[in-house]
Amino acid sequence: MRVIGACEGLQRLIAPVRPSLKDRYLLAAIERYLTWRRGDGTHLDLWLRVHEQLGARIGPSLPNSMRISGAVAEWEDWTGLLLPESGEYVFPQGLGPLHVDRARDVATYWEPNIWMIHPDIGPLDATVP
């Protein structure tokens, strides 16, 4: 991404990142999750850690970054779960709850993300991987 950005003359790279381990900490707000560190000081989340190792810093978090809505039957197909009544459901690899409204035949999921702000891209030269 850095190379493409540099080739296009961009000066900054800001990436919306889907935290890879957030599904294991479903009840934690994304704002708290992004502050968690391992004993060695690196980020708990592998994907955020990779970006930090590339020089990025953590930017804002968006609890409602991407909305995915569909009919209840679609969500049952996508998740492999039966959704027999209205309410909130947890599904595999979801980063937040799925809201099901059987009367309206719609299920809605908001996925959070975290913006990672990379340092200046700078001119494209031999130091860019």
C-alpha positions, 0 to 999 in steps of 0.5 A: 500500500505504501508503494502504491501511495508513493507512486500516486504522489500521496503523502500519508497512509491512513488505513481502516483496520479490522482488529483481528482478535476483537471477536474474542473480546466481544463485550469490550468496547472498541475504545477500550480494546485499542488500549490493550497491550501485552507484557512486552508493550506491543499491542494485544491485537496481531493486526494492530501490532503489525501496523505499529511495527511498520511505524503506524500509530493508533488513530480514532476508533469507529464503533459503527464503521461498516453496516451490513444489513440483510434479510433474516434468511440471508444472515442465517445462511451467512452465519450458519445460525438459526435466528428464531426470534428478534433480539441480539445474537453473537456469531462466529468472527463477528466483532459486535452483536447482530440485531435481528428484527423478525417482524421487519425481516431484517438483521443488521450488524455494525462492525467497528474498526480502528484507523492506523496512521502511518508516518509520511510516505515520502518520496519513492526510493530504495528504502520503500519495501 
